[in-house]
Amino acid sequence: MSRLLSASFLRLRKDKLFWIGMLFMVAAGIFIPVMRYMDMQRSQYTVTIDNGFFVGSILIGIVSAAFCSLFIGTEYNDGTIRNKVVVGHTRVSIYMVNFITVAVASVVMCVVYFIAYLCVGIPLLGFFEMEIKTALLLALAVFMLAIAFSSIFTLISMLNQNKAITAVICILMAFSLLFIGAQLNKSLNEPETNTGMAMTENGMETQELPNPKYLDEDARKVVQFFYDLLPGGQAIQCTSGEVVNLTLLPVYSLLIIVLTSGVGLCLFKRKELK
């Protein structure tokens, strides 16, 4: 497995898509704080580095989807995976090496985003207002989330030999997860009452009316659970910085990694390689 891992990382260093992803994350890490600073100058509202620092949690899901599907898809197209099996490498080692490689690539992309954001954001926006402990926990949640995304996309990529179809499925999956996360966030933020007009003895008056979309206590617990569990929900929470169960997010990401890797390994062992 060590030889496979060394060869995979050597290939990663030469992979154009990996470097394109790196440049994109660096560019995002520079662009976002600059735009925040320009908005602050126009609006005269104070903006801190906290706002936008963890937007990378959303970006890495999309970048990882494209990178993972094409990186692994190329191995299928070139017949590399089949050749590895023929020369005696186990399917478990092949699967795990690909997962480790794309996971490391995703984490590195997050790191360069953070570094770029700090280098530009601190001079323009100042240092964090949130506690350092909270910022570190959020960073850990983002890293674990990046690995969870990689695990999901590795599962999809290792079971589909068509690179183009795999890329489409992974990218659609990334956007679907983010969309679900946004919808869960919307449901949790529904107000208990809405302002509306009602007929009274004095005529039409403004009143606070019950919001039918407001979640009761039991429904809120269920929605919050899935909001914390799903990668899209985690990404939305990390981006906003409004996380209810911050210490649980890395745990849920680890659970996703274990489950998707286990399922992926079981199915890949039975897959017929063409």
Secondary structure, 3 states (H helix, E strand, C coil): CHHHHHHHHHHHHHCHHHHHHHHHHHHHHHHHHHHHHHHHHHHCCCCCCHHHHCCHHHHHHHHHHHHHHHHHHHHHHCCHHHHHHHCCCCHHHHHHHHHHHHHHHHHHHHHHHHHHHHHHHHHHHCCCCCCHHHHHHHHHHHHHHHHHHHHHHHHHHHCCCCHHHHHHHHHHHHHHHHHHHHHHHHHHCCCCEEEEEEEECCEEEEEEEECCCCCCHHHHHHHHHHHHHCHHHHHHHHHHCCCCCHHHHHHHHHHHHHHHHHHHHHHHHHCCCC
